[in-house]
Structures are given as C-alpha cells and as structure tokens.
Amino acid sequence: MTNASAFALAVLLAAAAWTAVLNAADPPRPRPLDAGQRAALTRLLNAVDAAQARDPQHQAPPDDVGWGHDVLKSRNHVAYVPFRMMLGDRANTLKVAAMYVRAVSRRDGFRASEEHSTIRDWLTRGGGDRPPPRQETVFVGPGELPVGGPAMSSGRQSVRAPAEAAALLALQQRELERQRAAEQAQKKQETQERDPYLFPFEAYYFFDLKSPAVERALSVPPGDYDVFVALIDRARARTAEPTIIRRTITVPDFWNDRLGLSSLILVSEVNTLKAPLPLERQIERPYALGRAEVVPVRTAAFTPHDVLSVVFQMFNFGAPDADLAVDYAFYQHAEGARQLFNRTPTQELTDADLPPMSPWETQAFVSQAVPLTPFPPGAYELEVNVRDRLTRATAKQSVRFSVE
C-alpha cells in the first residue's frame, strides 16, 4: 500500500459511517429446508456432535484452513464477533456449500456438556415450515450512524494529517431515556429467552461458494467458548467427509466502567457503501457495519512497500471534557527478545475531535496507518496504549505481524 493509499484510507475512514454501538435487530427467518438441505444439515450436526465429544487434544484443525476473528463491544452485554476463514484448496470441493456454526461454553477450562441444540430439536420434531430463527447476527441499525466522522471537521493536525492517518469514528448521542428504555426491554427479553441448557450460539447457512474466503459473525456474552464450524458440499452430503474447524475464543467483559479496547483489526481498506446492506447480505459480509465496510487483511505478513493500517474500538472513556492520548509502539521480536523498534507521535483526542457523547456510555472507533518502509524483515508487534487523563485510566491491546 502506497502513501497515497494510506491517505485514501484516512479519508475513507473519516467519511465512513460507523457506529460505535452495534444494535441487535431481528434477523430474517430462514426459509424452509428441502430434502437435500435437511440431509446436509443433519450430517453436519452429527459431525460436530462427534467432534465435540472427542478429546480437544485430538482436534487439530485442518492445516490448510486459515482463521481470524475480532471481538467488538455491542449492546445488552453481548459481543459482536465477526470471523473469517481461508479455505485454500478445500474451496474447490465446496462449490454448493452447507455450513453449520456452534459455540460451546467453556467453564473452568472444561467444555460444557449439558448444552444442546435447538436446531437438532427442530429437525427431530420433523422440521415443519418455520425453522428456528437465526440468533447469531448483530446488525447496525440504519439511522443510528453519524454522517461523516470527527476527522472531517477537526482542526487538530494530529487528526487530519495523512502522515499520521488518524481518524476517529463515533456514534451520535442518543436520548438517554430512549436508551435506558431500550436496554431495559432488551434485558427483559434476554432474561426470558436465554436458556443455560442451550448452546450460546448456533446457526446454519446454505450458499454458493464463490471465494476461498468465508466470513460470518456470532454474538455471545462474556466468557470462553469452543467454536465449531462444519462445511460440506450439498451435492455430496451423503458421501463426502465434512470439514470441521475448531477454535477457542475469549470474550472479555467490556460492560463495566473500565477503559477498554477491542481487538486491533489490521485492514487493507475501508469502503464507503451507498446504504446499509440488506439483512441477508449483511450475514455474508459481517465487516460491513452500516455504511462502512472494513476489509481485514488476509494475512498479517507485509512487505516494506506496504502501509500497516489498524482500526479498533475504544470504550468507557470519560466524557464530557474528554482528554485521551493514544500511543502506537512497535516492538521487534528477534532471538526470543522483544525490543522497542519505534513509535508514532501521540494521538491527542479531546471533545474538539469527538462528537457529543453520553457520559453513561462512550464508544468510538480509532484508526492509524504507518508506512513500513523503515522496517527491516522480521517479526513485529504493534502495541496500542490509550490513556484517559480525565479518569486516569489506561488500556492496551496488541497484535503481531511480520515484514517479509
């Protein structure tokens, strides 16, 4: 990525309409299954049941399947976890794909055994014309998005300068009473619907595979989870062996008064959409949030000609009179040692750079882009530190990458 690309990324981030709160919405109800879809889904359920019953030590994921996921704070004590898989050569045998995703709770280091599947229950009862509703997707609601970003109007050089590529994206302030009413209604609904004996998350999908990259999202409360993803070609559902991927993910408790950061998302670009995607398309493109779509890098390996661009979410900072300092430090890993390589100028963010926010809930997206020309080949780690001078709180997050 060139310096011009880095500048374009900063402009796109400033113009993109992200919201810092991802709102749960009623997802579309799946269509009734035909015989082939039912057979494929049953095969995937059985395969995941068998994988879940095996010792985790004997569940190494396929070597040719790449995985990446990010954890973002959402509303109502539920995190939004978009994930992506690179199927490699396996994509050649999955042209008409069936996919099943399941999250299983882990408690005290052990996988829960008492949780069961609502989808299995539905299939056992004969299915019928109304499959269980999807529970996985957390959508960005149209109309909740700020138009433009604070970097568009900021007079602060550290925010506007393309060399530092600092752009902050944040939500518009909502009326407090409406927010409280919505939260109370949602909590009441979750209390009625949440069943500790059901998997925290499960969903199935039928789609034509047009790329070796597959993206979806799940939503779960704080905790540790084993996530199982099973795929099979529907045309060969009775004879082919399903591909099973297992990953363990951790969702921190973001819902408190402590300053916090989401995952650091390394991105190749951020695209501005003309309008939020329809719900069915949103499911297939979970990194499209409202009118902005983040494109994560497919690999964290770069060349010296690239620009490293990062986007992340920060929350629970003091407001009004916000006074934040964001530092980006780069460490090099060599011969078992971690040494400071360089750092960027501090990003200073105040009320002049941030749109109005509620003192009860503050969330914002931040970006930075750094040319990798000075970086010799090797393994590196980007560490982001945020200092809130108003509350005297600090938070940090890191991500590894390499220059080849």
C-alpha positions as CSV (number, residue, x, y, z in Angstrom):
1,M,0.0,0.0,0.0
2,T,1.4,3.4,-1.0
3,N,1.4,6.7,0.9
4,A,-1.4,7.8,-1.4
5,S,-3.3,4.6,-0.4
6,A,-2.8,5.5,3.2
7,F,-4.2,9.0,2.6
8,A,-7.2,7.5,0.8
9,L,-7.7,5.1,3.7
10,A,-7.8,8.0,6.1
11,V,-10.3,9.9,4.0
12,L,-12.5,6.8,3.7
13,L,-12.4,6.2,7.4
14,A,-13.3,9.8,8.0
15,A,-16.2,9.6,5.6
16,A,-17.4,6.1,6.5
17,A,-20.4,6.0,8.8
18,W,-19.6,3.6,11.5
19,T,-21.5,3.4,14.7
20,A,-19.8,2.5,18.0
21,V,-22.7,0.6,19.3
22,L,-23.8,-2.4,17.3
23,N,-27.6,-2.8,17.7
24,A,-29.3,-6.1,17.9
25,A,-32.1,-6.4,15.4
26,D,-34.5,-9.2,14.5
27,P,-32.6,-11.3,11.9
28,P,-34.5,-12.7,8.9
29,R,-36.2,-16.1,9.5
30,P,-34.6,-18.9,7.4
31,R,-36.5,-20.5,4.6
32,P,-37.9,-24.0,5.0
33,L,-35.4,-26.7,4.1
34,D,-35.7,-29.0,1.2
35,A,-34.7,-32.7,1.4
36,G,-31.1,-32.1,0.3
37,Q,-30.6,-29.2,2.7
38,R,-32.0,-31.3,5.6
39,A,-29.7,-34.2,4.8
40,A,-26.7,-31.9,4.6
41,L,-27.6,-30.1,7.9
42,T,-28.1,-33.4,9.7
43,R,-24.8,-34.7,8.5
44,L,-23.1,-31.5,9.8
45,L,-24.8,-31.7,13.2
46,N,-23.7,-35.3,13.6
47,A,-20.1,-34.4,12.6
48,V,-20.0,-31.5,15.1
49,D,-21.5,-33.7,17.9
50,A,-18.8,-36.3,17.3
51,A,-16.1,-33.6,17.3
52,Q,-17.4,-32.0,20.4
53,A,-17.4,-35.4,22.2
54,R,-13.7,-36.0,21.3
55,D,-10.8,-35.0,23.5
56,P,-9.7,-31.5,22.5
57,Q,-6.1,-32.7,22.3
58,H,-7.1,-34.8,19.2
59,Q,-9.0,-32.0,17.4
60,A,-6.2,-30.2,15.5
61,P,-7.8,-28.0,12.8
62,P,-7.0,-28.7,9.1
63,D,-3.6,-27.2,8.3
64,D,-4.9,-25.6,5.1
65,V,-7.7,-23.6,6.8
66,G,-6.8,-20.1,8.0
67,W,-8.8,-18.4,10.7
68,G,-9.2,-14.9,12.1
69,H,-11.7,-13.3,14.4
70,D,-12.3,-10.0,16.1
71,V,-14.3,-9.1,19.3
72,L,-16.2,-5.8,19.4
73,K,-18.4,-4.4,22.1
74,S,-22.1,-4.4,21.3
75,R,-25.2,-3.6,23.3
76,N,-27.0,-5.6,26.0
77,H,-24.0,-7.4,27.4
78,V,-23.3,-9.3,24.1
79,A,-20.2,-9.1,22.0
80,Y,-20.1,-9.0,18.2
81,V,-17.6,-11.5,16.9
82,P,-17.0,-11.4,13.1
83,F,-14.8,-14.2,11.9
84,R,-13.2,-15.2,8.6
85,M,-11.9,-18.5,7.2
86,M,-9.4,-19.0,4.3
87,L,-10.3,-22.5,2.9
88,G,-7.5,-22.8,0.4
89,D,-7.8,-25.8,-1.8
90,R,-10.8,-27.1,0.1
91,A,-12.8,-24.4,-1.6
92,N,-12.6,-26.5,-4.8
93,T,-14.8,-29.2,-3.3
94,L,-17.3,-26.8,-1.6
95,K,-19.0,-25.1,-4.5
96,V,-22.5,-25.6,-3.2
97,A,-21.8,-25.3,0.5
98,A,-23.7,-26.1,3.6
99,M,-22.2,-24.7,6.8
100,Y,-23.1,-25.1,10.5
101,V,-21.6,-23.0,13.3
102,R,-21.8,-23.8,17.0
103,A,-20.4,-22.1,20.1
104,V,-20.0,-24.3,23.2
105,S,-19.3,-22.7,26.6
106,R,-16.1,-23.4,28.5
107,R,-16.1,-23.2,32.3
108,D,-13.0,-23.5,34.5
109,G,-11.1,-24.8,31.4
110,F,-13.6,-27.5,30.5
111,R,-16.1,-27.7,27.7
112,A,-19.8,-27.7,28.9
113,S,-21.5,-31.0,28.4
114,E,-25.1,-30.1,29.3
115,E,-25.8,-27.7,26.4
116,H,-27.8,-28.9,23.5
117,S,-29.0,-27.7,20.1
118,T,-32.3,-26.0,19.2
119,I,-31.7,-26.8,15.6
120,R,-31.3,-30.5,16.4
121,D,-34.6,-30.4,18.4
122,W,-36.3,-28.7,15.5
123,L,-35.1,-31.4,13.0
124,T,-36.0,-34.2,15.4
125,R,-39.6,-32.9,15.5
126,G,-39.8,-33.1,11.8
127,G,-38.9,-29.5,11.0
128,G,-42.0,-28.0,9.6
129,D,-42.3,-24.9,7.6
130,R,-40.8,-22.5,10.2
131,P,-37.2,-23.2,11.1
132,P,-35.9,-21.7,14.3
133,P,-34.9,-18.0,13.9
134,R,-31.2,-17.2,13.5
135,Q,-29.7,-15.9,16.7
136,E,-26.2,-15.0,15.5
137,T,-26.3,-11.7,13.8
138,V,-25.9,-8.3,15.4
139,F,-26.8,-5.6,13.0
140,V,-26.1,-1.9,12.7
141,G,-29.5,-0.1,12.6
142,P,-30.0,2.4,9.8
143,G,-30.4,5.9,11.1
144,E,-28.1,5.3,14.1
145,L,-25.0,6.3,12.1
146,P,-23.1,9.6,12.2
147,V,-22.7,11.3,8.8
148,G,-19.0,11.8,8.3
149,G,-16.5,11.5,11.1
150,P,-14.9,13.8,13.6
151,A,-11.7,14.0,11.4
152,M,-13.7,15.7,8.7
153,S,-14.1,18.9,10.7
154,S,-11.3,18.7,13.3
155,G,-8.8,21.5,13.3
156,R,-6.3,19.3,15.1
157,Q,-3.3,18.5,12.8
158,S,-2.8,15.1,14.6
159,V,-6.2,14.1,13.5
160,R,-6.2,15.5,10.0
161,A,-2.6,14.8,8.9
162,P,-2.4,11.9,6.4
163,A,1.1,11.1,7.6
164,E,-0.4,10.0,10.9
165,A,-3.7,8.9,9.2
166,A,-5.6,9.4,12.4
167,A,-9.3,9.3,12.1
168,L,-11.9,8.8,14.7
169,L,-15.4,7.4,14.1
170,A,-18.0,7.6,16.8
171,L,-21.8,7.4,17.3
172,Q,-24.2,10.2,17.6
173,Q,-25.5,10.8,21.0
174,R,-28.9,9.2,21.7
175,E,-31.5,10.4,24.0
176,L,-30.8,8.9,27.4
177,E,-34.3,8.0,28.2
178,R,-34.8,6.1,25.0
179,Q,-31.5,4.3,25.5
180,R,-32.5,3.2,29.0
181,A,-35.9,2.1,27.9
182,A,-34.4,0.0,25.0
183,E,-31.8,-1.6,27.3
184,Q,-34.4,-2.5,29.9
185,A,-36.7,-4.0,27.3
186,Q,-33.8,-6.0,25.8
187,K,-32.6,-7.3,29.1
188,K,-36.1,-8.4,30.0
189,Q,-36.4,-10.2,26.7
190,E,-33.0,-11.9,27.1
191,T,-33.9,-13.0,30.6
192,Q,-37.0,-14.7,29.3
193,E,-35.3,-16.2,26.2
194,R,-31.9,-17.2,27.4
195,D,-31.6,-20.9,28.4
196,P,-28.5,-22.1,30.1
197,Y,-29.0,-25.6,28.6
198,L,-28.9,-24.3,25.0
199,F,-25.7,-23.6,23.0
200,P,-25.0,-19.9,23.4
201,F,-24.9,-19.6,19.6
202,E,-25.6,-21.8,16.6
203,A,-26.6,-21.1,13.0
204,Y,-26.6,-22.8,9.6
205,Y,-26.1,-21.4,6.1
206,F,-26.5,-22.6,2.5
207,F,-24.7,-20.7,-0.1
208,D,-22.7,-20.9,-3.4
209,L,-19.0,-20.6,-2.6
210,K,-17.5,-18.0,-4.9
211,S,-14.3,-17.3,-3.0
212,P,-12.0,-19.3,-0.7
213,A,-12.7,-16.7,2.0
214,V,-15.8,-17.2,4.0
215,E,-17.0,-14.6,6.6
216,R,-19.7,-14.8,9.2
217,A,-20.4,-13.5,12.7
218,L,-21.7,-14.7,16.0
219,S,-22.9,-12.9,19.2
220,V,-22.2,-14.2,22.7
221,P,-21.9,-12.8,26.2
222,P,-18.6,-12.6,28.0
223,G,-16.8,-15.9,28.5
224,D,-14.7,-18.6,26.9
225,Y,-16.1,-20.7,24.0
226,D,-15.1,-23.5,21.7
227,V,-16.4,-22.6,18.2
228,F,-17.0,-25.4,15.8
229,V,-17.5,-24.7,12.1
230,A,-18.5,-27.6,9.8
231,L,-18.7,-27.4,6.0
232,I,-19.8,-29.9,3.3
233,D,-20.8,-29.8,-0.4
234,R,-24.5,-30.3,-0.5
235,A,-24.3,-32.3,-3.8
236,R,-22.1,-34.9,-1.9
237,A,-23.6,-34.6,1.5
238,R,-24.2,-38.4,1.8
239,T,-20.7,-39.4,0.8
240,A,-18.2,-36.6,1.4
241,E,-16.4,-36.1,4.7
242,P,-17.3,-32.8,6.4
243,T,-14.6,-30.3,7.1
244,I,-14.5,-29.5,10.8
245,I,-12.7,-26.4,12.2
246,R,-12.5,-25.7,15.9
247,R,-11.2,-22.6,17.6
248,T,-11.3,-21.4,21.2
249,I,-12.3,-17.7,21.6
250,T,-12.4,-15.5,24.7
251,V,-14.9,-12.6,25.0
252,P,-13.8,-10.1,27.7
253,D,-16.3,-8.4,30.0
254,F,-16.5,-4.9,28.3
255,W,-19.6,-3.9,30.1
256,N,-18.2,-2.1,33.1
257,D,-16.8,1.4,33.9
258,R,-13.2,0.5,33.0
259,L,-11.5,1.9,29.9
260,G,-11.1,-0.8,27.3
261,L,-10.1,-1.6,23.7
262,S,-11.5,-4.1,21.2
263,S,-9.4,-6.3,19.0
264,L,-6.9,-4.5,16.8
265,I,-8.1,-5.1,13.3
266,L,-5.4,-4.9,10.6
267,V,-7.2,-3.7,7.4
268,S,-6.3,-3.4,3.8
269,E,-9.0,-0.8,3.1
270,V,-12.3,0.7,4.3
271,N,-15.0,1.1,1.8
272,T,-18.0,3.5,2.0
273,L,-21.3,1.9,1.0
274,K,-24.2,3.9,-0.6
275,A,-26.5,2.4,2.0
276,P,-26.5,-0.2,4.8
277,L,-26.7,-3.7,3.4
278,P,-30.0,-5.7,3.4
279,L,-30.1,-8.2,6.3
280,E,-29.4,-11.3,4.1
281,R,-26.3,-9.7,2.6
282,Q,-25.1,-8.4,6.0
283,I,-24.9,-12.0,7.2
284,E,-22.4,-12.8,4.4
285,R,-20.4,-9.6,5.0
286,P,-20.1,-9.2,8.7
287,Y,-17.5,-6.5,8.5
288,A,-20.0,-4.2,6.7
289,L,-21.3,-2.0,9.5
290,G,-23.8,0.4,8.4
291,R,-22.4,2.4,5.5
292,A,-18.7,1.4,6.1
293,E,-17.1,-1.9,5.3
294,V,-13.8,-2.8,6.7
295,V,-11.7,-5.2,4.7
296,P,-9.3,-7.2,7.1
297,V,-6.0,-8.3,5.7
298,R,-5.9,-11.9,4.7
299,T,-2.5,-12.4,6.3
300,A,-0.5,-10.4,8.8
301,A,2.5,-10.7,6.5
302,F,3.5,-7.4,4.8
303,T,6.3,-6.0,2.7
304,P,8.3,-2.8,3.2
305,H,6.3,-1.2,0.4
306,D,3.0,-1.7,2.4
307,V,1.3,0.6,4.9
308,L,0.1,-1.0,8.2
309,S,-3.4,0.2,8.8
310,V,-5.2,-0.6,12.1
311,V,-8.8,0.1,13.2
312,F,-10.0,-0.6,16.8
313,Q,-12.8,0.3,19.1
314,M,-12.3,2.1,22.5
315,F,-15.0,2.5,25.1
316,N,-15.8,3.6,28.6
317,F,-13.7,6.7,28.5
318,G,-14.5,9.9,30.3
319,A,-16.9,12.4,28.8
320,P,-17.6,15.3,28.5
321,D,-14.3,17.1,28.7
322,A,-12.7,14.0,27.1
323,D,-8.9,14.1,27.1
324,L,-7.3,10.9,25.5
325,A,-3.8,10.1,24.5
326,V,-3.2,7.2,22.1
327,D,0.3,5.8,21.7
328,Y,1.4,3.3,19.0
329,A,4.6,1.4,19.8
330,F,6.2,-1.1,17.5
331,Y,8.3,-3.9,19.0
332,Q,10.6,-6.3,17.1
333,H,10.8,-10.0,18.1
334,A,14.2,-11.5,17.5
335,E,16.1,-14.4,19.1
336,G,13.5,-14.6,21.9
337,A,13.7,-11.0,22.8
338,R,11.1,-8.2,22.5
339,Q,12.7,-4.8,21.8
340,L,11.2,-1.4,21.1
341,F,11.7,-0.6,17.4
342,N,9.9,2.8,17.1
343,R,6.7,4.6,17.9
344,T,4.4,7.2,16.3
345,P,3.6,10.7,17.7
346,T,0.9,10.6,20.3
347,Q,-2.7,10.9,19.1
348,E,-4.4,13.6,21.2
349,L,-8.2,13.3,21.2
350,T,-10.5,15.7,23.1
351,D,-14.1,17.0,22.8
352,A,-12.9,19.1,19.8
353,D,-12.2,15.8,17.9
354,L,-15.1,13.8,19.2
355,P,-18.8,14.2,18.5
356,P,-21.1,14.7,21.6
357,M,-21.3,11.6,23.7
358,S,-23.3,10.4,26.7
359,P,-21.4,10.3,30.0
360,W,-23.1,7.0,30.7
361,E,-21.8,5.2,27.5
362,T,-18.9,6.2,25.4
363,Q,-17.6,4.3,22.4
364,A,-15.6,5.3,19.4
365,F,-13.5,3.8,16.6
366,V,-10.0,5.0,16.0
367,S,-7.6,4.3,13.2
368,Q,-3.9,4.7,12.4
369,A,-1.7,4.0,9.4
370,V,2.1,3.6,9.4
371,P,4.3,3.1,6.3
372,L,6.5,0.0,6.7
373,T,9.5,1.4,4.7
374,P,11.8,1.7,7.7
375,F,11.0,-1.8,9.0
376,P,13.6,-4.4,8.1
377,P,12.3,-8.0,7.6
378,G,11.3,-9.7,10.8
379,A,8.6,-10.3,13.3
380,Y,6.9,-7.3,15.0
381,E,4.2,-6.5,17.5
382,L,2.1,-3.3,17.5
383,E,1.0,-2.3,21.0
384,V,-1.7,0.4,21.4
385,N,-1.9,2.2,24.7
386,V,-4.8,4.6,25.5
387,R,-4.6,7.0,28.5
388,D,-7.7,8.7,29.7
389,R,-6.5,11.8,31.6
390,L,-10.0,12.6,32.9
391,T,-10.4,9.2,34.7
392,R,-6.7,8.4,34.9
393,A,-7.4,5.0,33.4
394,T,-5.2,3.2,30.9
395,A,-5.9,0.3,28.5
396,K,-3.7,-1.5,26.0
397,Q,-4.1,-4.1,23.2
398,S,-1.6,-5.6,20.8
399,V,-1.4,-7.5,17.5
400,R,1.5,-9.3,15.8
401,F,2.6,-9.0,12.2
402,S,5.7,-9.6,10.0
403,V,7.6,-7.8,7.3
404,E,8.9,-10.1,4.6
